[in-house]
Amino acid sequence: MTKQQLTEETLQDRLIKTDERENFKRRTIIVEKQLGTFGFELQTYAIHHKGRNEVELCTYVCDVHPDGPAYLSGMRAGDIILSVNGICVERASHETIVHLITVSPNALRLVLLFEDCVKKVEHNKKLVKLKRMLYDKKLAYRALQAQEKRVMLGLARYELNSMTSLASDDSGFYSSPGSSQLSSKSQSMSSISSGGFNLSQIPGNESLEQIALLDV
């Protein structure tokens, strides 16, 4: 490759636009194949952005062989490949990028942008794991609330039955001063049971079906 050819190709690479604020992380390198390899590996990772209903496919350099040709040319793990031999690959699939690299006989001209995608992917995996744990905790919490309500309802019904039984036993001897209170409590409990008691109607106790739809 002559100096003139290299200059022309470098000018061609400048047509690939990036954010001006990220230009300091951008560089062009030439990697020459040694022992049948360029000395780096690629990985594609899908990141779902909440609220935007889209998936970002991030293809990045996940590993650079120590002292290999790519490493000696300045490539580092976390780099994003913007172009391969002058062909823009910002929105290209993993297979397309790999194909462009493998069909290159002896040398690659790459435009790279350092984004430290290795850490970005690691952080995203941790975030997904934490969201999953939070979701499970929410389910467990709702289940405990529902269980507590069932226990409290059972105790209330037991007290009502006990008071009703006592009132029935004493009715042949005297009129209980607390009969009005018993009647009031009986009406209150009957209104609960006659209305078709439903845990999902208790504030703060959504049903499991509703919880499954929560965006966590």
Number of C-alpha atoms within 10 A of each C-alpha: 5 6 8 9 10 12 11 10 14 17 12 13 21 12 10 15 10 12 8 9 7 11 12 10 12 18 14 18 16 17 21 20 17 13 8 9 14 21 21 18 14 18 13 16 13 13 16 13 10 10 7 7 7 11 12 12 15 18 24 25 23 18 18 22 16 12 10 19 21 24 18 17 14 14 28 20 21 24 24 25 22 26 21 19 18 19 16 18 19 14 13 13 14 17 10 12 21 13 11 15 17 13 9 14 10 13 14 21 21 23 25 23 22 20 16 16 19 16 12 12 17 10 12 14 13 11 12 14 12 13 14 13 13 13 17 11 12 16 17 12 13 17 16 13 17 20 13 12 15 13 12 12 16 12 12 14 16 12 12 17 13 12 16 15 11 11 17 10 10 11 11 8 7 8 10 12 8 10 14 10 11 16 12 12 15 17 12 11 15 13 12 13 13 8 8 8 12 12 16 14 10 13 7 11 19 17 17 12 9 10 15 12 8 9 9 14
